[in-house]
Amino acid sequence: MFDANSTDWIELSDAAPGVRRIRLNRPEKRNAIHNAMRGELLAALREADGDDAVRVSIICGAGPCFSSGYDIKSDLAADQPYFTPQVGQQWARHVSEGWMSIWDLAKPVIAQIHGYAMAGGLELAGACDLAYAASDARLSHPVLGMALPDFAWFPHYLAPRHAMELQIAGREYSGNEAAAIGLVNQAFALEELEERVLEIALRIAQRSPAAVTINKRAVYTALEARGARQGIRTAADLQAGPHLAALGVGSALSDRIKDAAKK
C-alpha cells in the first residue's frame, strides 16, 4: 500500500477540496525523473484515484522547472517500479506503459509546467489529461536529434506539420507557442499559473465524478481508436537495434540535455 509519509522524491498536499497536488521534488537535479521518483509518482496517482476525497490531481515541479527529463545518470534499467518484458526497446516500452497507465485512471491528472519541460519531462506532460504552462516556459525534446521519444505521443496529439517540426527540426516552444499548436491546453503568465490551474482543477472537482470519468474515457477511446496506444508501443519497438548503441546515445543524450538546459 502506498504510504504518503514515506515519499522521498515527491511532495503531496491538498491544494483545495477535491484537489491533490503532487510536486516533483528534486529541485537540485531539475526534477530529473529516476525510477524511484517515477514509482512514487505513479503510486500516488493510483492512491488518489481510489480516494473518494480526491477528484483531480495536479503534477508540478519544485524549484526552477517542471522537469529536465529522465535521469540518465541513474541506472534506469535497475529497480524499475513494475515489470515490463524484454521486448523491443525495453526502457521505451516500460516507460510508455507507465505513462499510458495515467490514461486509464478514472480521475483527471493535470500537468502544471513552469521553467522548462524537456525530454522525459515533456513526455510526462503528454501523459497527463490536461497540461498548462507558464507563458515563458520552454518545452522541447532534445533527444529527438538522435532517437525517437520513449513515449511517442506527439504525432497522435499534434497536427502532422507541428509534430514533424518538433521531431525532425528540434523546435523549442515557449508556453504561448505550445498552447497555439496544442502541445499544452493554455498558457498563463508565470505569476498567475498556479492560481489559474487551481481554478480549472476546482471546476473539474465540482462536476459529477461519474460524468468526468466517462467523458475522460470517451476521449481516450477515440484516441485509441485512431491507433494512439499501438502507435506509441510500435515507436518504442522501432528504437530497438544495434544502431543506437553505435551512436553512443547515453553520453550524447546527457551532453545534449545539459546544453539545452543552459540556453
N, C-alpha and C positions, 0 to 999 in steps of 0.2 A: 504494500500500500504506500502511496506517495505521502511523504512527510514534509510538509511545508517548512518545518523548523530545521530541517537538515539540508536545505539547499545551499550550495556553495557558489553557484555561478549565475543565479537569477535572484531577483528580489520580487516578492509578491506583496500586493496591497490591494485593498478595496477602494477604488477611486471614487465610487459613488454607489448607491444602492443598485445591485444587479450588475455592477461593472468591476471586473477583476483586471488589475494592471500587472503585467509580467515584464519586469525590466531586466534585460541582459546586463550582467554586472561584472564585466571585465574591462573597466574603462582604461586601465593602464595598458591593455592589449587591444584597444579599439574594438572591444567586444568580439574578438575573433572567436569563432564557434568551434570548439573541440567536442569530442564525443560526450564528455561529461556534461557540458552545458546543453548540448542537444538533447541528451537523455532527460535532464531535469526539465527542460522546456516542454518537451512532448508529454512528460508525465504530468506537469502542471496543467497543461491544456486538457488532458483526459480527466484529471480530477475536477476541473472546473465544469467540464461537460456533464459530469454526474452530480454536480452540486446544485440543488434547487435554488439556492440563493444567488447563483451567478447566471446572468442572461447573455453576457458578451464579454470577451477578453480583448485587451489591448496589449500588444507587444511593442516595447520601445527600448531604447538603449541608454545606458548610463554614460556620462562623460560627453566627449565631443562628437559622437556619431552614433548612428544606429548599429552598424556592424561593418567591419572591414572584410568579412568573408570567413571561410573555413580556416581554422588554424593549421596551416600546412606545416608548421614547425612541430606540431604534435604528431603522434603516430595514429593516424586516422583509421588504420587497419586494426588497431588494438582496442579492446573493450568497447566495441560497438554496442549501442543500447538495445538492439534487437537483432534477431537472426535474419540474415539475407544470404541466399545460396550463392555459391561461386559460379555465377552465370554472367557471361558478358563481362562488362567492366563493373566489378563488384561494388566499388565505392559509389559510382554514379547510380547504379541500381538501388543500392542501400539508401542513400540519402534521398533519392526520389520517392521511394516507398514511404519514408518518414514524412516528407513534406506533403505527399498526397493524402496521408492519414488525416491531415488537418481538413481537407475537403470533406472527409467522411464524418467529422464531428457534427453533432446536432446544432451546436451553438456557434454563432459567428465569431471570427477572430480578425482583429484589425491590426495592421502594421502602422506605426506612427514613426515616420522617418525624419531625422534631423542630421545635420552634418553630411555624412555620406553613407550610402548602402552600396557596397561593392561585392562583386563575385557572389560568393555564397550568401552574403547579406541581402543581395538583390534577389537571390533565389528564395530565401525565407520570406521576403516581402511578397513575392509572387505566389507563395503557398497560402498566404492569408486571404481571407474572403474579400476584404477591403483594404486599401492602402492610401494613406495620406502623407504628404511630405511638406516640409518647410519649403518656401519658395526658392530659397538659395541652397537647398540640399543638392548633392551631387550623386547621381545614380549611374553606375557603369558596371561593366563586366570585363575587366582587362584580360581574363583568362581566354576570352574568345579569340585572341590573337594567335593562339596555338592549339586550341582544342574546342570541343563543344562544351556548353554548360553542363554541369552534372544534373541539374533539374531544368530541363529544356522547355520552359513554359512560354517563351517569347513568341514563337510562331502561332501559338494557339490563342493568344490574347491580343496580339497587335496586328495591325494591317501588314501585309507582306512587305511593303516598302520600308516600314519602320523596323520590322524585325530584321530585315536584311541590313539596314544601316547600322543597327546595334551589333549584329553578329559578324558582319564582314568588314565594316568600316570603323568599328571601335568607337562609335559615338558615345560621348558622355552627355547626360541630360541634366539640366537644372530641374528643380522641383516643378517650376512652371512649365518647362518643356515636357517633362514626363507626364504631367496632367493633360497637356494638349494632345498627346498621342495615345493616352490610355494606359501608360505604364503604371500610373497611380490614378486614383479617383479624382482627387483635388489637391491643390497646393495652397498653403496659407502662410502668411508672414510668420517667421520663427516665433516671435513673441506671442502669437495667437494660436500656434499649432496645438498645444496640449489642450487648451480650453475648447477649441473648435472640434477636435477629435472626441473629447468627452461629451460634447453636446450631441454628436452623431451617435455615440455609444448609448447615451441615455435615451435617445429617440428609439433605438432598437430595443432597449431594455423595457420600454413601456408598451411595446407591442405584444401580442399574443405569442408566447414561446412556441406553441404548436405551429402557428402560421409562419413564424420566422423559419422554423426548421424545414417545413415543406417547401417554402419558397427558395431557401438555400439549396435544397436537394434538387428542385426543378432546374435551377441554373446549372448545376453540375451535371445533371442528366443530359441537358442539351450540349454542354461542353464535351462530355464523354461520348455522346452520340456522333460528334464530329471527329472523334478519334484522339482526343487530347491525352487520355491516360496511356493508350497504346503508343501514341507518338512519342511521349516522354520516355517511356520504357525502351522503345526502339532506339532513340537517340543515345541513351545510356549504353546500349549494346554496340552502337556504331564506334564508340571510343575504344573498344577492346582491340588489342592487336599490338604487335611489337613496335610499330612505327612511333607510338607515343614515348616509349622508353628511349628510343633513339633520339628523340627531340630533347632529352634532358628536362622533362616537364617540371619535375619537382623544384629544382633550383631556379629555373627560369620563371615559374609562376611566382615564387617568393620575391624575386627581383622586380617583376612587373607590378605586383601589387604594392610593394614599397614605393616604387616610382610614382604610381598613380596617386597614392595617398599624400605624397609631398606636394602635388600640384595645387 
